[in-house]
Amino acid sequence: MQHPAPVARRLYDLVEPIGLVNFVAEEPNEAMAELGFSNYWDGYFAGRSAPLGRVPAEVVHSTFYNFADGEVARHIPKVWETTTPEAAHAARERGCVAALRRILGDLVETPGLARAAELLAEASTSAPTEGRAMYAGLRALPVPEEPVARLWHAANMLREHRGDGHIAALLSEGIGGIEAHVLAALAGGVYPAESFGRIHHLPKERLAEVMAGLRARGILDDSGRLTDAGCAVKGRVESLTDALAEAPYETLEPEELDELVALLEPIADALSAAAPE
């Protein structure tokens, strides 16, 4: 069954807040700190890359895509001197589940959340893994039985599945990882793009090189804003990302998709309301 592209976009808006709890709540950071990590980025790289196992920094750099040269190598493989990939993933899951339980409150024990977790798990385990390294790594792990853990694990799989497809879409337009941050910043209203949180710390010379390259290609104008051509590139990347994110939802019947949307809406609303501004 083929569903129209808006299915993936609509589900992204509802699933993303579940996955984002790892980055906006304190419980995941606390769980990683209990393993012995004293800074956020060690915990980030250990927890997110854990499904890949003890791979070299070059592999993590490739699959994460949007970190500057050398950034991953400051953490991988050093983090595996502190813990194991298995323990890192378990801590990440434990922290995220604790955060979800706190934020969602009474929703946690409802049949609706359990049903949402069931449908989301069905979708998240149904897509092909070819060409999707991060998604494949998570697919190799057991799906938790407990509903909140299952909901988080499924959302995390779908987030990485979409991310793998997003990288393919960026590659199709010749947009590198740092360039992708520039486009995302400008599309999100952040100006100048060099002030964006994910890249503002990079050397000024490196940022100037990236901006000059985007200007030379007609993606940015002289003031550093997106041109019409740049907006078109960004639009094509997002459209292809949505199209490539459809596969997991094609296993669900139309009425199941409608049910999933209805069940996820109060969950996403609660998480979005609790997110820091």
Residue pairs with C-beta under 8 A, 6 or more apart in sequence:
1 250
1 253
1 254
2 246
2 250
3 246
3 249
3 250
3 254
3 257
5 239
5 242
5 243
5 246
6 242
7 246
7 249
7 257
8 162
8 242
8 243
8 245
8 246
8 249
9 242
10 261
11 158
11 249
11 260
11 261
11 264
12 162
12 242
12 245
13 268
14 261
14 264
14 265
14 267
14 268
15 120
15 155
15 158
15 159
15 264
15 268
16 155
16 159
17 267
17 268
17 271
17 272
17 275
18 100
18 151
18 152
18 155
18 267
18 268
18 271
19 152
19 155
19 156
19 158
19 159
20 271
20 275
21 28
21 96
21 99
21 100
21 103
21 152
21 271
22 28
22 47
22 92
22 95
22 96
22 99
22 156
24 275
24 276
25 95
25 96
25 99
25 102
25 103
26 99
27 95
27 96
27 98
27 99
27 102
28 43
28 47
28 92
28 95
28 96
28 99
29 40
29 43
29 95
30 95
31 91
31 92
31 94
31 95
31 98
32 42
32 43
32 46
32 47
32 88
32 91
32 92
32 95
33 43
34 91
35 43
35 46
35 82
35 83
35 87
35 88
35 91
36 82
36 83
37 43
37 46
37 79
37 82
37 83
41 74
41 75
42 75
42 78
42 79
42 82
43 88
44 75
45 60
45 72
45 75
45 76
45 79
46 75
46 79
46 80
46 82
46 83
46 85
46 88
47 88
47 89
47 91
47 92
48 64
48 92
49 55
49 60
49 63
49 64
49 76
49 85
50 85
50 86
50 88
50 89
50 92
51 85
51 89
51 134
51 137
51 138
51 140
51 141
52 59
52 60
52 63
52 85
52 133
52 134
52 137
53 85
53 137
54 77
54 80
54 85
55 76
56 76
56 77
57 72
57 73
57 75
57 76
57 77
60 72
60 76
61 67
61 69
61 71
61 72
61 73
63 133
63 134
64 72
65 167
65 170
65 177
65 180
66 177
66 178
66 180
66 181
66 198
67 177
68 177
68 178
68 199
68 202
68 206
79 88
83 91
89 141
93 144
93 149
93 152
93 153
96 152
96 156
97 146
97 148
97 149
97 152
100 108
100 148
100 151
100 152
100 271
101 108
101 148
103 270
103 271
103 274
104 113
104 148
104 267
104 270
104 271
105 270
107 113
107 266
107 267
107 270
108 147
108 148
112 263
112 266
113 147
113 148
113 151
113 263
113 267
114 147
115 259
115 263
116 151
116 260
116 263
116 264
116 267
117 147
117 148
117 150
117 151
117 154
118 147
118 150
119 252
119 256
119 259
119 260
119 263
120 150
120 151
120 154
120 155
120 158
120 260
120 264
121 143
121 150
121 153
121 154
122 251
122 252
123 154
123 158
123 248
123 249
123 251
123 252
123 260
124 153
124 154
124 155
124 157
124 158
124 161
124 248
125 139
125 143
125 154
125 157
126 247
126 248
126 250
126 251
127 135
127 161
127 247
127 248
128 247
129 135
129 136
129 139
131 164
131 168
132 160
132 161
132 164
132 165
133 164
134 160
134 161
134 163
134 164
135 157
135 160
135 161
135 164
137 160
138 153
138 156
138 157
138 160
139 157
141 153
143 150
143 153
143 154
144 150
144 153
151 267
158 245
158 248
161 245
161 247
161 248
162 241
162 244
162 245
165 240
165 241
165 244
165 245
166 237
166 241
166 244
168 240
168 244
169 236
169 237
169 238
169 240
169 241
169 244
170 176
170 177
170 180
170 237
172 236
172 237
172 240
173 233
173 236
173 237
175 183
175 233
175 237
176 210
178 199
178 202
178 206
178 207
178 210
179 210
179 213
179 214
181 193
181 196
181 198
181 199
182 193
182 196
182 199
182 210
182 211
182 214
182 220
183 219
183 226
183 230
183 233
183 234
183 237
184 196
185 191
185 193
185 195
185 196
185 199
186 193
186 220
186 224
186 225
186 226
186 230
187 226
187 231
187 234
190 196
191 224
191 225
192 224
193 199
193 211
193 224
194 200
194 204
194 207
194 211
194 224
199 207
211 220
211 224
214 220
214 230
215 221
215 222
215 224
218 227
218 229
218 230
219 226
219 227
219 229
219 230
219 233
220 226
220 227
220 230
221 227
226 234
249 257
252 260
